[in-house]
C-alpha cells in the first residue's frame, strides 16, 4: 500500500507443509505527536480459538489456560508472547512471532485476533512477522478422544453436517451420546449413542436448517446424563442456490401465469426444479446452473390476493435447496401498473415503462407538469403534506392536478408518507382509505411514495410494513416505494415496499462512484428482489453540499445507476423556474438524459440474455443488453479525463456499431472496436448482431415522404423531417417511441391533452403532379378504441381525411387524384382525440 502517510507491505509465504508466514513492514511519515499502530497477524474462524487450550511464553514468562465459550470479561487471555500453542477441536496450532504478540478477545465475539499494539514513531521503519504451523491432532476431553472433525460450512441441501471420530481414553466412559444442536427457536438436534473403544468410531450428525442464511450449531458429548463437552459455535452457511419470483406483480385475472427461477453457478449439473402451491405440484422442469428459467404455471383455482409458492431444487432425488415467494393475483384494471420481474421495469398499458421523473414541491408542481411533459419527463413527484387533516382538505386540488397530469400524459408518484409516520390512529387509517379509494383508478397514478429516508428516524420498518399492508389491501394494482440515504438500511424495510429507491448525493463531498456503491449494496442486500430507482442529486449550494453537480457529473451519476441496475430515475429536485437546480445548463442536461432514458426503455426492459462485453480500461463501467437482435452497450467513464478505450464482445461479430445519440458509427472487427470517451463521459453502442424481427409494414420504394418510418432522429427523441404546429394546448407532445413500431425500431407518438388541441405534423414538402393518382397511407394505433386522427394531403380533406383508431396496428390509406393546382405540398397529420396514439410508415406513393 503506497499510502503517503503510512506506506506498508504485507508478505504471506505458504509452506512447506501446513504452515505459513505473515510479515509486515511499515513506516509512519505524517505525525510528530505520539501515534500507535495495531497490527493483526492472524484472525481465524472464531471456533478455532473459542474453547481452545493455550500455552503462551515470552518475556513475561509462561501462561496456560482455556479460552471460555462465552466472553468472561478478559480482553487479553495472554500478552507479550513470542510462542503460543493452541489445542482445539480442529487440531494444534503453533505460532512463533518475531516480536511479542497479544491475543485480543471481545465481548461481541465476532472475532478474536492475534497481533500487537505499539507506538509508531515518525519515520522509523517497523516490522512484525510470525510463523503459523498446523498439526492435525485429536482433542481429548473427559476421557474421550475427538479426531478427524469435518465441518461442511457450506450447508448445501439445507442441513448442517458434522463428521468426526470418537475414541476412548484410559478410564473414559464406555459410551457417550453425541448430539449436534442448531441454535434456533425450536432447537432441532440429531443425536446418536456411540459405544467407545480404543479405535475411533466414525460419527455423522446432521440437522435441518430453514433456508438460506447463517446458522450456529454446537456439538455436545454426554455420558450418564452428564455433559462432558460442549464445542465452540460451529457456523454453517446455507447458500442461496436458487430464487423464485412471480414474473409479474400483480398478475390479473385472465393472465397466463409464470414464475422466474434462477439457480446460482455453484449448484452444479443435473438439476431440476419443482414449483409447488398450496394444492401441490404446479410445474417441474430441468434447469441450468447460472441461468434463469421462466416456468409457466396455471393460475386456475388461485384465489385473488397472495398465494405462497415454493421452489425446490433437486439433483436426482436429493433436495439441494428451497426458495419461496408470494404471487399476487388481482382483478383486471385498465390503469394497473405492473412490475415486470424479468427486467425490474414497469408495464403501463401493456408497454414497458421507466420513470423519467423529478421531485418538486406544491409551489412548482403545476409549472413542472406544463413545461416538462412536452420536454421528456413522464412522471412528477410532488412533496405533499404529511398531516392527514391538511391532506383531506387538499384532496380536490390534488384531484385537479392529477386530472391535468392525465391530460398531458404525465404520471404522478403520489406522496402518502403520512401513512408510515407515527402515531397510527384510526383517523389516519380512515384518511388513507379515502385517499386510496379516491385515486387508485385515476389514470395518472403511477405508484405510492410511502417513506422518505425512514432510517433517519421518521418511521420504523414495522411502521412501514403496517402501512404497506393496509395500502395493498385497498390497492394491489400500484407499487409502493421508499427511498434510502443509508443503503444498508434498505433490506430492513423490504416488507414495506415494492420498489426501492436510493439517493447518494455525492457532489462535491465524495466520488461520483458513490452511486455505484449505493446501488450495488442495495441490490446485494435485497438479493435483487425489488426494482431499483435512482435519485440523482440535482441541487447544491446549501446545507451540506457546497455546489451543484456539473452537467458531466449529472450525466455520469445517471448512467452509472442505469449500468448498475437502476430502472427508474427521479431527480432531486426541480423548483422552477431556477431555484433548484439554479443552473440552466444542469437542468437542460437532466432533460436530455430523460429523453435518452425514454429511448433506452425497451433496451432496459429486455429480459434477453446478452453476450458479455469487456473494456480494457477499468475506469469504464459497462452493461450490455440484447433486444430485437441488437446488443446495446452502456459505458461510463468515471475519471475526469479523456480515455482511449477498446471494447470486446464475447462473439466474433463483424459489422458497424451505431453510437447512439451521437449520429456516428464505428467499425467492429471480430467483436472488437475502439473509441474515445470524454471526461466523465458516457457512450451507448448498438450492434445489430442478429436480424431484427419482421416488420408489420413495408416501405414502398416509390414513397415520396422523407423519414417515413421516423427512424431518423438526429436530436434525441425528436423525428427528423417535419414542421409542427401547436393547437391551443402547449403541453401537447411529439416523440419517437421505440417501445412499439409497425416498421423499423420506432414510431412517432403524439399526445393530445384535450380534444382538438394537439400538435399538427407536416412532413418535409413533396412534389405531386396535377392529375396523377397517389396513395396516401399511414400505420397507426391508439391507446383506446375509437380515437380519431386526420391525415390530409391536397384532395384528401374533410371526412376523407379522418379515421378512427383501434388499439392494434393497422394501415389507413386513401387513393386520390392530385388537383389541378397541386405542386409542392406536405401531408398533414394530427391526433384529434384526447389521448395518445402512435404513427408509422407515413407514405405518399404514385400509382401511375
N, C-alpha and C positions, 0 to 999 in steps of 0.2 A: 504494500500500500504506500503510494507516494504522497501521502498527506503532508502538507507543508509544515504543520505544527508537530506531528508525531509520525514520522515515517517508520514503518515496521515491516518485518518479513517473517512469515511462518513457513517452516520446513517440516514435512512429515515424511519419515522414512519407514517403509514397511519391510518386515523380515529381518533376519531369516526366521522361518517358522512363525509361530503365533506370537509375534512381538512387533512393536512399532515404536518409533521415537518421534517426539514432538519438540521442536526447538523454535524459540522466538529471539529475534534481535530487534531493538527499537531505541529511538533517541527522541528526547523531548527538546524541541527547539524554539518554544514560543514564550514560556513563562519563567520569570525570575523568582516569583513568590513560590512558597512550598507547594509541591504537587505530589500526588500519589498515583500509582498505577495498579490496576488489578489485571493479572494475567491468569486466564483459565486454561490449564493444560489438558483437562480431561473432564467431561461431563457425560457419563454413561447413562443408560436407562436406569431410572430410579431403583428398579428391582435389583440391580447389581449391588448397590450399597446398602439399601434398607434391609435390616435383618442380618447383615454380614458381620462376621467376627473380624476384628482387625488387630494387627500388631504393628506399631509405628515406632521408629527410632530415629534419633537425630541429636543435635547439640544439647537438647534438654533431657536426654535420656530416652527410656523406652516406655511406651504406654500400650496396654492391651484393653480390649473392650468389645462391646457389641453395639451396633447402631440400631436403636429401637425401631419397631414397626411404625410407631407414631412419634411425632416430634415431642421430645421430652424437655424442651427448654434449653438444650445445649447446642449453641450455634456452631461450635468447633469441636467435634469429637476428639481431634488431635491437632496440634500445631507444631510447626518447625520440625518436620520430619524429612529426612533425606531418603529413607527406605520405609515403605509401607506395604504390608501384605494383607489381602482381603480374602476370606474364605466365605463363599456364599453357595446358594442352591445351584449356581451355574458353574462353579469351579473355583480356581485360585487365580488371583491377580496380584502380581508383584510390581511395585513402582519404585524406580531408583531415580531420584531427582538430583540435578546438578547443584541446586541450591534449595534450602529448606522450603517445604510447601505445607499448606494447611488444608484440612477438609472443612468445607463450608456446608452447613445444613440450615434449612429454613422452615418456618412453621407451615407455609403453604405446601411444602413438599412437592413442588413442581419439578425440582431437580436438586441434586447435590453436586458440588463440583470441587475439584482438586486444583489448587493454584496458590497464588501469593498476592499480597497487598503490601507494597513497599513504597518508600519515597522515590520520586523520579526527578533527579536534579537536571538543571539546564545543560544541554549539550554534552551529556555523558551517555555513551552507548551502553545499553544493558542487555543481558542475555538471560534466558531461562529455558531449561530443557529437561526432559525426563524420558526414561525408557519404561515401556509397559510390556510385561510378559504374562501371557495367559497360559494356564495349565488346566486341562480337563481333570477334575478330581472329585471324588464322591464327597457329599456333605453328610456329616454324621451328627445325629441329634437323638437323644432319648433312647439309645441302643439300636437305632435304625440307620442304615446307610442308604442315602438317596443318590442316585447317579443317572447319567445319561438324560438329563432333563432337556426336553424339546418342547418349546412353546411356539405354536403356529400363530404368530401375531396377526397375520392376515387371515381372518376367520371367514374364508370362502365357504359358502354353504350355511352361513348364519349360525355357526356353532363354535364355541371355544373348545379347543382340543389341547390336552396336556398329556405328554407321554414321558415315562421315566421308568426306572427300575428301583425296586426296594429289596434290601438285604438285611440280615440280622447280625448284629454285633454280639460279642460276649455279653451274656446276661440281659440281652434285649428281649422284647416281647415275642411270643410265638406267632402272633398275628396282629395286624393293625387294620383299621378302617381308613382307607384313603378317600378323601372327599374333595371334589372341585366345586366351589360355590361361586356363583355370579352375584355381584353386589348390586342387585336390582330389588325393586319393591317386593316381588314375590320370592326372591332368593332361590332361584332354581339351582339344583345341585345334582351331581352324579357321584355316587359313592360305590365302593367295592371293598369287600372283605378280602384281605391279602394275607395268606399264610406265608411266613418268612422262613428263609433258610440262609445258609452261607452264600449260596449263589443268588444272583439278582433275579427277581421275578418281574417280568415286563407288566406294566400297568398303563392302560389308556383310559382317560376320563374325558367326557365331553358334556357340555351343557348348551342348550339353545339360547340364542341371542335374538333380540327383537328387531332385526333390521339394521340398516347402515348406521354407523356411529362408532364411538369408542366406549369400551366397557372394561370394568375392573373385576377381576376374579381373584380367588385365593385358594391355595392348597392347604388342606388340614389333614393331619395324621392323628388318629385317636387309638388308644389301647385301653381296654376295660372301661370305656366311657370317659377316660381322661384324655385331654388334649396334650399330645406330645409336641406338636409342632404346628405353627401357622406361618405360611410363606409371606413374603412381601407381596404387595399388589402386583398381579400379573395383568398386563394391559393387552387387550385384544381389539383389533380394528376390523369391523365388518365393512368391507369395501362396498361402495355404491356401484355394483356391477351393471345395474340397469335402472332406467327411469321409465315412467309411463305418464302420459298426459293425454287428455282428450284433444283431438285435432282442432276442435272449435270450442269456444266458450262464449256464449252458450250454444248448444245445439237447439234447434227449434223444431217443432212438430213437422213431420214430413221430410226432415233431413235424413240423408244416409249417414249412419254413424261410423266413426273411425277413431282409433287411438294411435298414438305415436309411442313406439317403444325403442329406446336407444340402449345399446349394450356397449360397455367400455372395452377397449382392446385387450385388457388383461383377462377377460373371461375365457379366451381360447376358442377352440373349434368345436364342431359337432353340437351346436346349440339349438334348442327350441324354446319358444316362449308360449306360455299358456295364459290366457286372459279370462278371468272369472268375474261374474257379477253375483248379486245376492242369490240368484236362482241357479248358479252353477256355471258351466263352461260356456263362454261366448265365442272363443276362437283359439286355435292353436296352429302355429306355423314355424318353420325353420327361420332362424335369424343369424346374422353375421356379426361378429365382434367388431367394434369400431364403426358400426353403421347404425343408421336409424331406419326402422321399418314402420310403415303405415299399415295398420291391420284393420280391415273392415269388420264392423260388428253391427248386428241388428239392434235397433232401438225399440223394436216392437215389444210392448209389455213394460217398457221403462216408465215409471211414474214421472210426472212433472216435479221438478226440484232436483235435489242432489242424490246421486247414487254412487256408492263406493265401488271401485273396480280394483282388482288385484292382478298383477302380472307376476308370474313365476318363471324363473329362468332354469332350464333343465339341461342336463347332459346325460343322455340315456335315461335312467330312472332316478338320477340323483338331483336333488334341488341344490342350486348354486346360490340363489338369492331371490328376493321378492321386492316389489315396489307397489305403491298404492297411489291412487288418485281419485278425485271426485269428478264425475261427469254431471254437468248441469243441463237439464232439459227444460225449455220454456215454450209456451205457446208462441206461435209466429206473430211477429210485429214488424210492420213495414220500416219503422225507424230504429230498429235494433242496431247496436254497434257490437260487432262480434270480434273477439280476439282469435286470430289465426295462429295457433301454436306452432305451425310448421315453420313460420318465419318470424314470429313475435311481432307481426304487424296487425293492423285492424282491417276489417272488412266493413265497408259502409255502402249500403245499397248494392251489395254484390261486387264492389270494386275495391282493390287494395287501397289503403289509406295510411299515410304517415303524417302526423300532426306537424304543420308548419305554423308555429304559434308564437305568441308573446303574452307575457303578463301585462296588465295595465291596471288603472285604478278608476273609480267611478267618475272622476273628473275628465278622464280622457277616453273612456271606453267607446262612446258614440263616434268620436272622430277616428279612432283606430279602425273601427268597422268600415266607415265610409271611405277612408283613404287606403287602408292596407288590403282590403278584399280584392280590388282590381289590380293590385301590385304583387300578389303571390301568396299572401297569408291565407290559410284556410281554417284557422282556429284562433279564438281570442279567449284569454283567461283573466277576467277582471277580479281583483280583490273586492270582496263584499263584506259587510258587517258580520261579526260572529255573535251578535246579540239576536236571539230568536224574535224578540218583540220588534226590533228595528227591521228585521228581515220580513216579518209578516206585513208590516206597513209598506215595505218596498216592493211587494210582490207584483203589483200591477205595473209598476215601472219596469221591473225586470222582465215581465212578460212582453211588454212593448219592445224592449231591447232585443230579446230573443226573436221576436217576430221579424224585426229588421234584419237580424243576422240570417235568418232563414231565407229572406228575400234575396240577399246578396250572395248566398251560398257559403256562408261562414258558420262554423260550428262554435259552440260555447263549452269551455271547460268550467263547469259550474261549481263555484265555491260553496261548499257546505261544511266548512271547518267547525261551525257551531256544533255539529253533531258529535265531534270527537272530544270537545273541550268540556271538562267537568265544570259544574256538577251535572249529573244525569237526572233530570227531573221529568215528570210526566208532561209538564208544559213544553219542554224541549222536544220530547219524542212526538208530541202532537204537532208541533211546528214541522218537524222533519217529515211526518206523514203527509201533511198538507203540501209541503214544498215538492216532494217527490210525486205525489199524485197530480199536482198541477203541471209538472214539466216532463214527466217520464215519456210522454208520447209526443213531445214537441220536436219538430223536425230539425231544430238547431242544436239539440242536446247531444254532445259527444260523450261526456263522462263526468263523474263527480270528483271534486277535489276535496278529500277528506281531512288531510293534515299537512301543515307546512312546518317542516323541521320539528316534528313532535319530540324527537330525542333530546331537545334542549329543555324539556320540562313542560311543554304545553299539554301533552297528552301521553298517557302510558300505552304500551302495547295492548293492555286489557281494555282501556278506553276505546281505542281504535277498532279492536276486534268486535266489541259490543256494538258500536255504531255501524260497522260494516255489515254485521248480520241483519240488523234492522233495515238497512238500505236494500240489501239483496232480497229480503222478504218482499219488499214493495216493488223493486225494480231489478229483475235479473238480466235485463237487456242492455245495461250500460255499465262500463267498467268503473272501478273506484281506484283513485290514485293517491299517492303520498309522495312527498319529496324529502330527501335527507341530505344534510350537510356533513354528517358523520357516517361514512359508508358502512362501517362495521355494525352500525345500529340497525340497518335496514332489515336484516334477517329476523330480528326480534319482533318486527311488526308485520311479518309475512301473512299472518292470519287476518289482517285488516285491509288488504288491498289486492287488486288485480293487475295493476301496473305500478312499477317502482320508478321514481324519478330521483335525480341527484344533481346538486348544484355546487360544483367545486370552487368557482370564483377564484382563480389563481393569480390574476394580474393586479398589481405587479409584485405581489408578495411571495410568489413561488413559481416554479416552472410550469409551462403550459401543459406538460405531461401529467400534471396532477389529474387532469381529465381522464387519462388512461388509468391511473391508479384507482380512482373512484369507480369507474365503470367495471374494471376487472375484479375489484374486491366485491362489489355487489353481486356480479354475476356468479362469482365463485361461491360466496356465502349462500346464495339462493339457488345454487345448482342450476342456474339458467332457467328457472321455472317460470319467471314472470317477464313480460316485455319491459324493456328499459327505455326511458326517455331522458334526454339530457337538458339541463337548464344552463345554457352558456351565459357567462357574465357579459352584460351589455350596459354597464354602469361603472362609475368610479368618480373620484374626486372628493369623496367624503367618507365618513365613518372610518372603516379600517382599510380603505382602498384609495391610495393617493391619486390614481388616474384611471381613465377608461382604457380598455384594451384598444390596441390599434386594429385597423381593419384586417391586417395579416394575422394577428393573434386570434381575432374572432373567427376567421376562416379556419385556422388550424384547430382551434378548440372544437368547432362544429364537425369537421371531418374526422378528427381523432375519435370523437364519440361515435360517429357512424361506423368507423372501421372497427371499433371495439364493442360493437353490439347495440348501440342505441338505435331505436327505430322511430323516434319522435324528437322534435326539437321545440323548446319553448323558451325564448329569450327573456331574461330578466333585466330590464323592464322597459316598456315603451310608455313614456308620458309625453304626449305630443303638446306643442309642435317640436320642442327640442330641449325638454327638461332632462329626460333620460331616453336614450343617450343624448348628450348635448352636442355630439359630433355628427354633422350630416354625413360625413364620409363613412363613419362607422355604421350608421343606420342604413345607408344605401348598400353597404356590404351585407348586412343582415337580410335585406330584401333580396339581393341577388342570390344569397345562399338558400333562401326559401324557394326561389324559382328553381335552383339546381336540385333541391330535395324533391320538388314536385316531379322533375324529370327522372330522378333516380328511384322513385317509389316502386315501380314494378320490378326493378332490379333487387331492391332491398326486400321485397315481398316474395321473391322467388325461393322455393324450397329445393330447387335442383342442386345436386352436388357439383361443386365447381372444382376444376383441377387446381393444384397448388401453384402458387406464384411466389417467387422469391426475388429479393433485390440485393445487390452486392453492398449496399450501404445500410448499416444497422440503424442509421438515423431516420430511415424512411419506414413508416408503418404502413402495412398493406392489408387489404382484404379483397378476396376475389369472390365473384358471384357468377352464376350461369343462368341465363334466361333467354328463351326463344332462340337457342342455338348460338348465342353470343356469350363470351366470357367478358365480364366487366371488372376492371381492377381499380380500386380506390387507393390512392397513395398520398401520404402526407409527410413532409419534411419537417422534423422537429427542431432543426438547427436554424439559427438566424444567419445563414449564409447559403449561397447557391451551391448545389451539388450536381455533379455529372454522375449519372447512375445507369446501371444496366439491370434489366429485368429478365427473368427466365420463367417460362411457362412449362409445367410438367407434361408437355406433349410437344412433339416436334412439328408444330404448325408453321406454315409459311404463308404470308399474306400481308395485308395492310391493316394497321390498327388505327382506328379513329381516336383522336384526342378530343374527347367530348367537351363541349363548351368553349373550345378554342379554335374551331374551324381549320384544323390541320390534321395531318395524318403522318404515321411513322411506319416504315417498313419493318416487318418482323421476319426473321430468318430462323427456321427450325426452333421456334419458340422463344427466341431471344430478340430484345430490342433495347435501344439506348435512348436516353433523353436527358434534359437538364431540368431540374426542379428548383425554382427560385426560393429565396429565404422564407421560411415558414409557409412555403407554398404547397399547393395540392394539385393533383392530376387525376383525371378519370380517363381510362383507356377502354375501348371496346374492340374486341377481337371476334369477328364473326367466324368462329371455328367450325360451325356446322350450318347447313342450310336452315333459314328461318321457316316457320310454319307457312303453309299456303295461305294466300290472301283470299278474302271473300270477293273483293272487287278486282277488276282488270283495267289498267290504263290503256286506252286506245292510242296507238302511235300517232294518229292524226289529231289528237287532242290539242286545242289551242290555248288552254288555260295554263298560266305559269304556276308552278308549285302546286299542282292539282291535288296531290296527296298530303300536302302540308309537312313534308319531310324536311324541307329546307328551313332552317331556323338559325340564322347567324347570330341572333340575340336570344339569350336563354328564355325559353318558354313562349316566344312570340313567332308565329309563322311569317315567313318572308312573302313579299309579293302582293300586298293589298293595302288600300286605303281603308280606314274605318270612319264611321260617323256615329256619334253618340245621340241617343234619344234624350228624354227628359231626366233619366236616372243615371247619374255619373258613376254609380257603383257597379254598373253592368261590366262584364269582363269577357275577355277572349284569350285563351291559352291553347297551346298544343298539349295534347294529353296522351302520353304513351301507355296508359292503362288499358285502352281499348281502341281498336282501329279496324277498318274494313280493308285497308291497303297499307302496306309498309308498317313502320314501327309506331306511328302515332296518328291521331286525328286532331281536328280542331274542336275545342269545347267552347260553347257560348253559354253565358249565364245572363238571363233577362230577369231583373228583380221584380218588375211589375209589367202587367200586360201592355204590350206595345211600346215599352220604354227601354228596349235593348239596343245592342250595337248593330249597325249595318256594315257589312263587309263587302268591299268592292275590289275583286282581284285586279291585278295589273291588266290594263286595256288590251283587247284583242281586235283584230280586223275581221269583219264579216262582209260578205259580198251581197248586195241587194239582189233579191230574187232567188238566192241559193238556199237549199234545205240544210238544216242543222238539227242536232240532238243536244239538248241541254239536260244534264243529269248530275245527280249527287247521291252518295250513300249517306244515310242518316239514321239516328235513333234518338229517342227521348227518355227522360227519367220516368215518365208515366205516359200511359196511352192517351192519344187524342191531342197532344200538344201540336201547335201549328207553327209552320215556318213559311217564309216566302223566298222563292228563287226566281228571279226575273231577269230577262235579257231581251231587249229590242221588242219583238212582237209578243213575247211571253210576259203577260202582265195580267192584272186583275185576278179573277178566280183561277185562271190557268196557272198562275204563279204560286198559288197557295196549296200547301199539302198538310196532311195530318200524319203525325208520327206514331209509330209503335215503339215498344221497348226493346225490339231486336233490330239489328242492322238490316236495312233493305234499300234497294235502289229506287229513286224517284226520277223520272225522266219525262221530258216533253219534246216533241218534234215541232219545228216551226220553219217558216219561210221568212228570210230576212226582209225587212221592209224596204221600200224604195230609198229611204233616207239613211239606211244603215251604213255604217263605216267603222271607225274606231270606237269601241264601246267596251263596257265592263259588265259582267254579270253582277247581280245584286243579291246578297244573301242576308237574311235577318231571321232571328228567332222571335216570333210574335208573342207566343205564350210565355207567361212567367215560369221560370224554372231553368233546367239545364238540358242541353241537347248536344249531340256530337255529330260532326260532319266530316266526310272523307270523299276522296276521288271525285272532286268537282270538275266536270268536263264539258267542253263545247266541242262537238265533233262534226265536221262537214259530212253530209250524206251523199254528195254528188262529186 
